[in-house]
Amino acid sequence: MRSALTKLQYGAVILISICIFAAPALSAESAKPPLTFLHYWSGGLSGGIKEMGNAFNRTAPKHPVEIKEFDHEAFKVSIGPMLANGTPPDMFSYWAGAKVKALVAGNYLASIDEAWGKAELDKVFPRSVSQACTYYGQKYALPLTQHYVTFFYNKHIFDKHGILPPKNWEQFIAACDRLKQAGVTPIALGSQKRWPAQFWFDYLLLRTAGPKFRQSLMHGTASYLAPEVKRVFALWQSLFDANYFNPAPNQIGWEEATELVHSGKAAMTLMGTWAIGLLDGQLGWKQESDYDFFRFPIMEANIPMTALGPIDVLVVSREGRPADVNAVLTYFSDPGPQMEMSKGSGALSPSRAIPPQFYTKLQRRILETIRRTPYWAFNYDLATPPQVAEWGLDLFQSFVDTPKGYERQLIEMNEQTSIFFKQAQ
């Protein structure tokens, strides 16, 4: 989790954390300062978190929460040094899975068992979500949103060219060929920040090798030189060789890739449901008339289907004020705030208490797709240890630049991970 930083970067991070979180000393009689909640989405993609905080503050004026938005990529670099130097926020957004596990192992987080038990949250969240919040036998995370990675496509383009959402790989390739012949880039990819490329590796592996093999790879008991992994990269390379992707994906971000779909320069993009917030909000598209979704196609009939995506959670810093956050945790788990977060982010709420009619028709269809899918998997950088995830994200981005060089890239990746997992035993 602690990325390597230059001295200049490190000093800047410490200065930022001091400026954001330092507060003047208070006398014993003074009111406590607001609890700080650092959230890693900002601006138009802040995802309803500010509204949740404001609503809580109206109900609990003596224990207010101050929401501090942080740029997504800057957050990834900054939160580690904040925790290591004892200057963290009281609470912050994070991603369930290997990233939370690493912070728990580093003794940076406080358990939320007390708040979880008092609010009887095992009755609120499904067992799979509850397990995603449990580390070393204790609860350490409150689920806020559940995102699903899927294809979003320009419905006008599909309709114009008589293309139906593909259900299997053969139909998908046929759709890409038809779009390419019509002069439309079939697939938009914006991997400038590395992580958007991982979804292609994830789904190609899940659809051809299955969830059990992928889990073995994530845990270090399978090799990156295994035939199953090489097959994924060969399939992925074939898509680049066919010129299905936009030129130079590593030079644009996921937002720009989504805008290519919106403008009609590309037909579809593989992205999480946070794209709904961009498509609806900033780009002004209408669900099911301007754009729609379809799940990643079936590739092998005997492979069980797996849905992919992150669960965003709220965690509590051990160095913060854990004793004061129980009311916040309880409030944020209620249906009202969970629905507020969903409206602002495009995500589904992990809560079972949300009535289906709350969601838009498109979101209900996404929810039904998830519930019909037998397996759920965290995306790559949340499913494997943080250090391995960094190497993997570098691998995917390097592959996008030079797809024909994946054999050499996999040898290097396998050497790094073999040493890492051997030392971790």
C-alpha positions in Angstrom: 0.0 0.0 0.0 2.9 2.3 0.7 4.0 3.3 -2.8 7.6 4.5 -3.3 7.8 8.3 -3.2 10.5 10.7 -3.9 11.5 13.0 -1.1 9.8 15.9 -2.8 6.5 13.9 -3.3 6.7 12.6 0.3 7.2 16.1 1.7 4.3 17.4 -0.4 2.0 14.6 0.9 2.9 15.3 4.5 2.3 19.0 4.0 -1.1 18.3 2.4 -2.1 16.0 5.3 -1.0 18.6 7.9 -2.9 21.4 6.1 -6.1 19.3 5.7 -6.2 17.6 9.1 -4.3 19.7 11.6 -6.7 21.5 14.0 -6.0 24.0 16.8 -5.8 22.7 20.3 -9.1 22.8 22.3 -9.7 23.3 26.0 -11.5 20.5 27.9 -14.6 22.7 27.8 -14.5 23.2 24.1 -16.6 21.3 21.7 -14.8 18.6 19.7 -13.8 19.5 16.2 -15.8 17.8 13.4 -14.9 14.3 12.5 -12.9 14.3 9.2 -14.0 12.0 6.4 -11.7 11.9 3.4 -13.4 10.7 0.2 -11.5 9.8 -2.9 -13.9 11.1 -5.5 -14.2 14.8 -6.1 -16.1 17.4 -8.1 -19.0 16.1 -10.3 -18.1 12.5 -9.5 -18.2 12.9 -5.7 -21.0 10.3 -5.6 -23.4 11.6 -3.1 -21.0 11.5 -0.2 -21.3 15.2 0.6 -25.1 14.9 0.6 -24.8 12.0 3.1 -22.5 14.1 5.4 -24.8 17.1 5.2 -27.8 15.0 6.1 -26.0 13.4 9.1 -25.0 16.9 10.3 -28.6 18.0 10.3 -29.5 15.1 12.7 -26.4 15.4 14.9 -25.2 19.0 15.2 -23.0 18.2 18.3 -21.0 15.6 16.4 -20.6 16.9 12.9 -18.7 15.3 10.1 -16.6 17.3 7.7 -16.4 15.7 4.3 -13.1 16.4 2.5 -13.0 15.4 -1.1 -9.6 14.3 -2.6 -8.6 13.6 -6.2 -8.8 9.9 -6.8 -5.2 9.4 -7.9 -3.8 11.8 -5.4 -5.6 9.9 -2.7 -3.9 6.6 -3.6 -0.5 8.2 -3.2 -1.3 10.2 -0.1 -3.3 7.9 2.3 -0.3 5.6 3.0 2.0 8.4 4.3 -0.9 10.0 6.2 -1.5 6.7 8.1 2.2 6.0 8.6 2.9 9.4 10.1 -0.1 9.5 12.4 -1.9 12.3 10.5 -4.9 10.4 9.0 -8.5 11.5 8.8 -10.9 9.9 11.3 -12.6 8.0 8.5 -11.9 7.5 4.8 -13.3 5.8 1.8 -11.5 2.7 0.7 -11.9 -0.5 -1.4 -12.9 -3.8 0.2 -10.5 -6.7 -0.4 -6.7 -6.9 -0.4 -6.2 -3.2 0.1 -8.2 -3.1 3.4 -6.6 -6.3 4.5 -3.2 -4.8 4.1 -4.1 -1.8 6.3 -5.6 -4.1 8.9 -2.4 -6.2 8.9 -0.4 -3.0 9.3 -2.5 -2.0 12.4 -3.7 1.2 10.8 -7.5 0.6 11.2 -9.9 0.4 14.1 -12.4 -2.4 14.3 -16.1 -1.4 13.9 -17.4 -4.6 15.6 -19.2 -2.5 18.2 -21.1 -0.3 15.8 -21.8 -3.3 13.5 -23.3 -5.3 16.3 -25.4 -2.6 17.8 -26.9 -1.7 14.4 -27.4 -5.5 13.6 -25.8 -4.9 10.2 -25.6 -8.6 9.5 -29.4 -8.3 8.9 -28.9 -5.3 6.6 -26.1 -6.5 4.3 -25.9 -9.9 2.4 -23.5 -12.5 3.7 -21.1 -12.0 0.8 -20.9 -8.3 1.5 -20.5 -8.9 5.3 -17.6 -11.3 4.5 -16.0 -8.6 2.4 -16.0 -6.4 5.4 -14.4 -9.0 7.8 -10.7 -9.3 8.3 -9.0 -11.6 10.8 -12.4 -12.3 12.4 -13.4 -8.7 12.9 -15.4 -6.1 11.0 -13.3 -3.2 9.7 -15.4 -1.7 6.9 -18.8 -0.3 6.4 -20.1 -1.0 2.8 -21.3 2.1 1.0 -21.6 1.2 -2.7 -21.3 -1.8 -4.9 -20.2 -1.2 -8.5 -20.4 -3.6 -11.4 -18.0 -3.7 -14.3 -19.9 -4.1 -17.6 -20.0 -2.9 -21.2 -21.7 0.5 -21.7 -22.6 1.1 -25.4 -24.0 3.9 -27.6 -27.5 2.7 -28.4 -27.8 5.0 -31.4 -24.8 3.4 -33.1 -25.9 -0.2 -32.3 -29.3 0.5 -33.6 -28.1 2.3 -36.8 -25.9 -0.7 -37.7 -28.4 -3.4 -36.7 -26.3 -4.7 -33.8 -27.8 -6.5 -30.9 -25.9 -6.7 -27.5 -23.7 -9.7 -27.9 -24.2 -12.7 -25.6 -21.2 -14.8 -26.6 -17.7 -14.2 -27.8 -18.5 -15.0 -31.5 -21.3 -12.4 -31.5 -19.0 -9.9 -29.8 -16.3 -10.3 -32.5 -18.9 -10.1 -35.2 -20.2 -6.8 -33.8 -16.7 -5.4 -33.6 -16.1 -6.3 -37.2 -19.3 -4.7 -38.4 -18.5 -1.5 -36.4 -15.0 -1.4 -37.8 -16.3 -1.8 -41.4 -18.7 1.1 -40.8 -15.8 3.3 -39.7 -16.6 3.3 -36.0 -14.0 2.4 -33.4 -15.6 -0.6 -31.7 -14.1 -0.3 -28.2 -12.9 2.8 -26.2 -10.2 2.2 -23.6 -8.6 4.9 -21.5 -5.8 3.3 -19.5 -3.7 6.4 -18.7 -4.1 5.7 -14.9 -3.4 2.0 -15.5 -6.4 0.5 -13.6 -9.0 0.6 -16.4 -7.0 -2.0 -18.4 -7.2 -4.5 -15.6 -10.9 -5.2 -16.3 -10.0 -6.8 -19.7 -7.5 -9.1 -18.0 -10.0 -10.0 -15.3 -12.9 -10.8 -17.5 -10.9 -12.7 -20.2 -9.4 -14.8 -17.4 -12.7 -15.4 -15.6 -14.5 -16.3 -18.8 -11.8 -18.7 -20.0 -10.2 -20.2 -16.9 -12.9 -19.5 -14.3 -13.0 -18.0 -10.8 -11.1 -20.8 -9.0 -8.0 -20.5 -11.2 -8.1 -16.7 -10.9 -8.2 -17.0 -7.2 -5.2 -19.3 -7.3 -3.3 -16.7 -9.4 -4.3 -13.9 -7.0 -3.0 -15.9 -4.0 0.2 -16.9 -5.6 -0.4 -20.6 -6.1 -0.7 -20.4 -9.9 1.9 -19.0 -12.2 1.7 -16.1 -14.6 3.4 -18.4 -17.1 0.5 -20.9 -16.9 -1.3 -21.7 -20.2 -4.5 -20.1 -18.9 -2.7 -16.7 -18.4 -0.9 -16.9 -21.8 -4.2 -17.6 -23.5 -5.7 -14.5 -22.0 -2.9 -12.3 -23.4 -3.1 -14.0 -26.8 -6.8 -13.3 -26.9 -6.3 -9.7 -25.7 -3.6 -9.2 -28.3 -5.9 -10.4 -31.1 -8.3 -7.5 -30.3 -5.5 -5.0 -30.6 -4.2 -6.7 -33.8 -7.7 -6.3 -35.3 -7.7 -2.6 -34.4 -10.8 -2.8 -32.3 -9.5 -0.3 -29.7 -8.9 3.5 -30.1 -5.3 4.5 -30.8 -3.0 5.1 -27.9 -5.3 4.1 -25.0 -2.6 4.9 -22.4 -2.8 8.6 -23.4 -6.4 9.1 -22.2 -8.3 8.5 -19.0 -11.5 6.5 -18.5 -13.6 9.7 -18.7 -12.2 10.5 -22.1 -12.9 7.0 -23.3 -16.5 7.2 -22.1 -16.8 10.6 -23.9 -15.6 8.8 -27.1 -18.7 6.5 -26.7 -20.9 9.5 -26.0 -19.7 11.4 -29.1 -20.1 8.4 -31.4 -16.4 8.0 -32.2 -16.5 4.7 -30.4 -19.3 2.2 -29.8 -18.7 0.8 -26.3 -16.4 0.8 -23.3 -15.8 -1.7 -20.5 -16.2 0.2 -17.3 -17.7 0.3 -13.8 -21.2 1.6 -13.0 -19.6 4.9 -11.9 -19.7 5.7 -15.6 -23.5 6.1 -15.1 -22.8 9.2 -13.0 -20.7 10.7 -15.9 -23.1 9.7 -18.7 -26.2 10.9 -16.9 -24.8 13.8 -15.0 -22.1 15.6 -17.0 -22.9 14.3 -20.4 -26.7 14.5 -20.2 -27.5 11.1 -21.7 -30.7 9.2 -21.0 -30.6 5.6 -19.9 -31.9 2.9 -22.3 -32.6 5.5 -25.0 -29.1 7.0 -25.5 -27.0 4.3 -23.9 -27.4 0.8 -22.4 -25.3 -2.0 -21.0 -24.5 -5.7 -21.6 -22.4 -8.1 -19.6 -19.1 -9.4 -20.7 -19.9 -12.2 -23.2 -19.7 -15.9 -22.5 -16.6 -17.4 -23.9 -16.6 -21.0 -22.6 -20.0 -22.6 -22.0 -18.7 -24.8 -19.2 -17.1 -21.9 -17.2 -19.4 -20.5 -14.4 -20.3 -16.9 -14.9 -18.7 -14.3 -12.6 -19.6 -10.7 -12.0 -16.8 -8.3 -11.4 -16.4 -5.0 -9.5 -15.4 -3.2 -6.3 -17.3 -2.6 -3.1 -16.5 0.9 -1.7 -16.4 1.0 2.0 -15.8 3.4 4.9 -13.0 2.6 7.3 -11.9 4.1 10.6 -8.3 5.2 11.4 -6.8 3.8 14.5 -5.1 7.1 15.0 -8.4 9.0 14.6 -11.3 9.1 17.0 -12.9 5.6 16.7 -15.0 6.0 19.8 -16.9 9.0 18.2 -17.8 7.5 14.8 -20.4 4.9 15.9 -23.2 7.2 15.2 -21.9 8.1 11.8 -21.5 4.4 10.9 -25.0 3.6 12.0 -26.4 6.5 10.1 -24.5 5.7 6.9 -25.8 2.2 7.0 -29.5 3.3 6.9 -31.5 3.0 3.7 -31.9 6.8 3.3 -28.2 7.6 3.2 -27.4 4.5 1.2 -30.0 5.6 -1.4 -28.5 9.1 -1.5 -25.1 7.6 -2.2 -26.5 5.4 -4.9 -28.2 8.4 -6.6 -25.0 10.4 -6.6 -22.7 7.6 -7.8 -24.6 5.4 -10.2 -23.7 2.5 -7.9 -26.0 -0.1 -6.3 -26.4 0.0 -2.6 -25.0 -3.1 -0.8 -28.0 -2.9 1.6 -30.9 -5.4 1.3 -33.2 -2.8 2.8 -33.3 -0.7 -0.4 -36.6 -1.3 -2.3 -36.0 -2.3 -6.0 -38.4 0.4 -7.2 -35.9 3.0 -5.9 -33.5 2.2 -8.8 -33.9 3.2 -12.4 -35.0 0.5 -14.8 -31.4 0.2 -16.1 -30.1 -0.2 -12.6 -32.7 -2.8 -11.8 -31.6 -4.8 -14.8 -28.0 -4.5 -13.6 -29.1 -5.7 -10.1 -30.9 -8.7 -11.7 -27.8 -9.5 -13.8 -25.7 -9.6 -10.7 -28.1 -11.7 -8.7 -28.4 -14.2 -11.6 -24.6 -14.5 -11.7 -23.3 -17.3 -9.4 -19.9 -15.7 -8.5 -18.7 -12.3 -7.6 -15.0 -11.2 -7.8 -13.2 -8.1 -6.8 -11.2 -6.5 -9.7 -7.5 -7.4 -10.0 -6.0 -4.6 -7.8 -8.4 -5.4 -5.0 -8.0 -9.2 -5.2 -4.2 -9.6 -4.9 -1.7 -8.1 -2.4 -1.1 -4.4 -3.0 2.5 -4.8 -4.1 1.6 -7.5 -6.6 -1.3 -5.3 -7.8 1.2 -2.5 -8.6 3.3 -4.9 -10.7 0.2 -6.2 -12.4 -1.2 -2.8 -13.3 2.2 -1.9 -14.7 2.1 -5.1 -16.7 -1.3 -4.4 -18.2 -0.4 -0.8 -19.1 2.8 -2.0 -20.7 0.9 -4.6 -22.7 -1.5 -2.0 -24.0 1.5 -0.1 -25.4 3.2 -3.2 -26.9 0.8 -6.2 -27.1 3.2 -8.3 -29.0 5.7 -8.3 -26.1 3.6 -10.1 -23.5 5.7 -13.3 -23.4 8.7 -11.3 -22.0 6.4 -9.2 -19.8 4.9 -12.4 -18.2 8.3 -13.9 -17.5 9.3 -10.7 -15.5 5.9 -10.7 -13.7 6.3 -14.3 -12.7 9.8 -13.8 -11.4 8.6 -10.9 -9.2 5.5 -12.6 -7.9 7.3 -15.9 -7.2 9.8 -14.1 -4.9 7.0 -12.1 -3.2 4.8 -15.0 -2.4 7.7 -17.2 -1.3 8.8 -14.4 1.2 5.3 -13.9 2.4 4.9 -17.6 3.5 
